[in-house]
Amino acid sequence: MAVSSLIITLSLLFVAATCTAGAVGAAATTTTALDDVCGALGEFYVTPELCASALCYDPSSPCRAARDAPAVAALAARLAAANATAARDRVEAAAAAASSSAAAPGLRACLQLYGGLVPALEWAAGSVAAGRLPGAREVIQAGQYVAVGCGGMAGGAALPRENDAFGTMALVAYAVLASMSKGY
């Protein structure tokens, strides 16, 4: 009888320890909406790591506090607009500095692309925040090609790094928006 009581006690301790360890492990692996959205982007040629690093580049930002997928989409659209603005400003400075060089016409053409894109992306960011994806998704998709187009227009001139950073952000933002359901 004493042996069977000891076996039962040890069995109960084992079950309790297993349940406690499982609960601790579950708490340690809590995922956020950003993790869920980024984890589902493989079919859009954006890795979860690229997605998270682009949308959450500053650890002090509230990027992981996004409550759901639409909030992550709004964050992505806002960051695309902000990155395009930064790229436009840096290209403008480069064009002014290169005003008499052979690269100046290409940089000015690139600046024109960004000049039209920034207001469109600001509109898109507002639309996504309001829950309206049609149109906004296409604007962000078209924005992906501005960074590439500027690379071709620069004629060998070094573009500011913000141009490439915007290209990456536009790719990630489009992937996030494309992953959203039509009913959003």
C-alpha positions as CSV (number, residue, x, y, z in Angstrom):
1,M,0.0,0.0,0.0
2,A,2.8,2.4,0.9
3,V,4.5,1.7,-2.5
4,S,1.3,2.4,-4.4
5,S,0.9,5.7,-2.5
6,L,4.4,6.7,-3.3
7,I,3.9,5.9,-7.0
8,I,0.7,7.9,-7.1
9,T,2.4,10.9,-5.3
10,L,5.4,10.8,-7.7
11,S,3.0,10.6,-10.6
12,L,1.1,13.6,-9.4
13,L,4.3,15.6,-8.8
14,F,5.4,14.7,-12.4
15,V,2.1,15.9,-13.9
16,A,2.2,19.1,-11.8
17,A,5.8,19.8,-12.9
18,T,4.9,19.1,-16.5
19,C,1.9,21.4,-16.5
20,T,3.9,24.2,-14.8
21,A,6.7,23.9,-17.3
22,G,4.2,24.0,-20.1
23,A,2.5,27.1,-18.7
24,V,5.9,28.9,-18.3
25,G,6.9,28.0,-21.9
26,A,3.5,29.2,-23.2
27,A,3.9,32.5,-21.5
28,A,7.5,32.9,-22.8
29,T,6.4,32.4,-26.4
30,T,3.5,34.9,-26.5
31,T,3.3,36.4,-30.0
32,T,2.2,39.8,-31.1
33,A,0.1,40.9,-34.1
34,L,3.3,42.0,-35.7
35,D,4.8,38.5,-35.3
36,D,1.7,36.9,-36.7
37,V,1.5,39.2,-39.8
38,C,5.3,39.0,-40.5
39,G,5.2,35.2,-40.0
40,A,2.6,34.9,-42.8
41,L,4.5,36.8,-45.5
42,G,6.6,34.1,-47.1
43,E,4.5,33.9,-50.2
44,F,5.0,37.6,-50.7
45,Y,8.9,37.3,-50.9
46,V,9.4,39.0,-47.6
47,T,10.9,36.9,-44.8
48,P,9.5,37.3,-41.3
49,E,12.9,38.7,-40.2
50,L,12.9,41.4,-42.9
51,C,9.3,42.3,-42.1
52,A,10.0,42.6,-38.3
53,S,13.2,44.5,-38.8
54,A,11.7,47.0,-41.3
55,L,8.5,47.6,-39.2
56,C,10.2,47.5,-35.8
57,Y,13.7,49.0,-36.5
58,D,13.6,50.9,-33.2
59,P,13.1,48.7,-30.2
60,S,11.7,51.6,-28.2
61,S,8.9,52.1,-30.8
62,P,5.4,50.8,-30.0
63,C,5.5,48.5,-33.1
64,R,4.9,45.3,-31.2
65,A,1.9,46.9,-29.4
66,A,-0.1,46.8,-32.6
67,R,-3.3,45.1,-31.5
68,D,-4.2,43.3,-34.7
69,A,-3.4,42.9,-38.4
70,P,-5.1,46.1,-39.6
71,A,-3.0,48.1,-37.0
72,V,0.2,46.4,-38.4
73,A,-1.0,47.4,-41.9
74,A,-1.5,51.0,-40.8
75,L,2.0,51.0,-39.3
76,A,3.5,49.6,-42.5
77,A,1.7,52.3,-44.6
78,R,2.8,55.1,-42.3
79,L,6.4,53.9,-42.3
80,A,6.4,53.7,-46.1
81,A,5.2,57.3,-46.4
82,A,7.8,58.5,-43.8
83,N,10.6,56.6,-45.6
84,A,9.6,58.1,-48.9
85,T,9.6,61.6,-47.4
86,A,13.1,61.0,-45.9
87,A,14.3,59.6,-49.3
88,R,12.8,62.6,-51.2
89,D,14.6,65.1,-48.8
90,R,17.9,63.3,-49.2
91,V,17.6,63.1,-53.0
92,E,16.7,66.8,-53.1
93,A,19.9,67.6,-51.1
94,A,22.0,65.4,-53.4
95,A,20.5,67.0,-56.5
96,A,21.3,70.5,-55.1
97,A,24.9,69.4,-54.3
98,A,25.3,67.9,-57.8
99,S,23.7,70.8,-59.7
100,S,26.5,71.2,-62.1
101,S,27.5,67.6,-62.5
102,A,26.4,65.1,-65.1
103,A,24.4,63.3,-62.5
104,A,22.1,66.3,-61.8
105,P,19.5,65.6,-64.4
106,G,19.0,62.0,-63.2
107,L,18.8,63.1,-59.6
108,R,16.2,65.8,-60.5
109,A,14.2,63.2,-62.4
110,C,14.3,61.0,-59.3
111,L,13.2,63.9,-57.2
112,Q,10.2,64.4,-59.4
113,L,9.2,60.7,-58.9
114,Y,9.4,61.2,-55.1
115,G,7.6,64.5,-55.3
116,G,4.6,62.8,-56.8
117,L,4.9,59.7,-54.6
118,V,5.0,61.2,-51.2
119,P,1.5,62.8,-51.3
120,A,0.1,59.6,-52.7
121,L,1.7,57.5,-49.9
122,E,0.4,59.9,-47.3
123,W,-3.1,59.4,-48.8
124,A,-2.5,55.7,-48.8
125,A,-1.5,55.7,-45.1
126,G,-4.6,57.6,-44.2
127,S,-6.7,55.2,-46.2
128,V,-5.2,52.1,-44.6
129,A,-5.7,53.6,-41.2
130,A,-9.4,54.2,-42.0
131,G,-9.7,50.5,-43.2
132,R,-9.8,51.2,-46.9
133,L,-7.2,49.1,-48.7
134,P,-8.4,49.3,-52.4
135,G,-6.3,52.0,-54.0
136,A,-3.9,52.3,-51.1
137,R,-2.5,48.8,-51.8
138,E,-1.9,49.8,-55.4
139,V,-0.2,53.1,-54.5
140,I,2.2,51.3,-52.2
141,Q,2.8,48.6,-54.9
142,A,3.7,51.3,-57.4
143,G,6.0,53.0,-54.8
144,Q,8.2,50.0,-54.9
145,Y,9.4,50.9,-58.3
146,V,10.4,54.5,-57.5
147,A,13.6,53.4,-55.7
148,V,14.5,51.1,-58.5
149,G,13.7,53.8,-61.1
150,C,15.9,56.3,-59.3
151,G,18.7,53.9,-59.4
152,G,18.4,53.7,-63.1
153,M,18.1,57.5,-63.6
154,A,21.0,58.4,-61.4
155,G,23.5,57.7,-64.2
156,G,26.1,56.2,-61.9
157,A,25.7,58.9,-59.2
158,A,25.6,57.6,-55.7
159,L,22.0,57.8,-54.4
160,P,21.4,58.5,-50.7
161,R,21.0,55.2,-48.7
162,E,17.5,56.4,-47.9
163,N,16.5,55.5,-51.5
164,D,17.3,51.8,-50.9
165,A,15.8,51.9,-47.4
166,F,12.6,53.2,-48.9
167,G,12.6,50.5,-51.5
168,T,12.8,47.9,-48.8
169,M,10.1,49.5,-46.7
170,A,7.8,49.8,-49.8
171,L,8.3,46.0,-50.5
172,V,7.5,45.1,-46.9
173,A,4.5,47.5,-46.7
174,Y,3.1,46.1,-49.9
175,A,3.5,42.5,-48.7
176,V,1.7,43.3,-45.5
177,L,-1.2,45.0,-47.3
178,A,-1.4,42.2,-50.0
179,S,-1.6,39.7,-47.2
180,M,-4.7,41.3,-45.8
181,S,-8.0,39.7,-46.6
182,K,-10.3,41.4,-49.2
183,G,-12.9,42.0,-46.4
184,Y,-10.6,44.3,-44.4
